[in-house]
Amino acid sequence: MCDYCAKAQQVPDYPLYQAQCKTCTVRAMAHGLPFWQSKREGTLMPAYVNAMQAAFGDEWRTWHEKVKTEHARIGEARGLL
């Protein structure tokens, strides 16, 4: 976890990301439209799967679970859950 991710633990919409930080990538995906569309549709949309595969390769399913967890954390921190 980088300094930006640490700050994002306190501020759910923290706007900064480190390019090579996988946790930052998880945060970005959790905030992103492709994940939101997948959640809304109840299925993993191609745009989301493609982005996850580009970011995490063959391990994208493992990281998808982290995106879901981060999305829930962000929503809870915002008071949306």
Buried (B, 14 or more C-beta within 10 A) or exposed (E): EBEBBEEBEEEBEBEEBBEEBBBBBBBBBBBBEBBBBBBEEEEBBEBBBEBBBEBBEEEBEEBBEBBBEBBEBBEEBEEEE
